[in-house]
Amino acid sequence: MKIAIIGSGNLGLSIAKGLVYNNTYTSLYLTKRNLSSIKKWKEYNNVKITSDNQEAVKNADIVIFTVQPRQFDGILNEIKGALTNKHVLISAITGYSIRRMEEMLGINYPIIRSMPNTAISVGKSMTCLCSNIAGEKRIAIAEAIFNGLGTTINIAEKQMQAATVVCASGIAFWMRLIRATTQGGVQMGFDAEESMRMSMNTALGAASLLIETDSHPETEIDKVTTPQGCTITGLNEMEHQGLSSSLIKGLMASFEKINEIKIQ
């Protein structure tokens, strides 16, 4: 696959790392206005860097957009003259609707919205996908790219804002939980490195149990709680302090905020 990533910031480079790691491209163009920060990418086979978005588009079949939302109108105006019927367009831009892209480019291009998260750089992203009518027959291309970088799920576009909160912002939320359990471990006597290693691998194990056994969180909780035991005592104290409630409130606050910046 000949791929161009327009806007090689944190997310764009995370996608690029995953593509390089899995060797899922024949050529890869990375664009950025200031090339000095991505010049090391020239060391990879068949990877080119450029500040010319049109050049990247002309040398790609699949174009992945990872620019800031406020920049996207200008980018689409800049590259639309370079688009042909061979192109598949994949947007990973928060709040920017398919309808808006169609208004800019027309309805005939396959347009796919994706919402990966930064775990894509290690092949563990949860990526949500949706498409326009023209993109329905090409969404398998996006699935092939992102399934090689983690896991995908196809959803309705009206759910994309919520998916951004759960999956993309969710990385930060889970990081904060791991950080909190690390701090607790330090208070109990472990050094910071030991505690973080235990915390992050325990989080990995918990998620893996649910994924690999198709189990439910409460089923797995029941397996490690005993009458008057330390686990149920800790869980109940967390709930008394509002653990579940604060998490849900945080998710909803993020959801309200993302809907403020939605681009129709």
Secondary structure, DSSP 4 states (H G I P E B T S, - for coil): -EEEEES-SHHHHHHHHHHHHHT--SEEEEE-S-GGGGGGGGGSTTEEEES-HHHHHHT-SEEEE-S-HHHHHHHHHHHGGG--TT-EEEE--TTB-HHHHHHHH-SSS-EEEEE--GGGGGT-EEEEEEE-TTTTTTHHHHHHHHHTTEEEEE--GGGHHHHIIIIIIHHHHHHHHHHHHHHHHHHTT--HHHHHHHHHHHHHHHHHHHHHHT--HHHHHHHH--TT-HHHHHHHHHHHTTHHHHHHHHHHHHHHHHHHS-B-
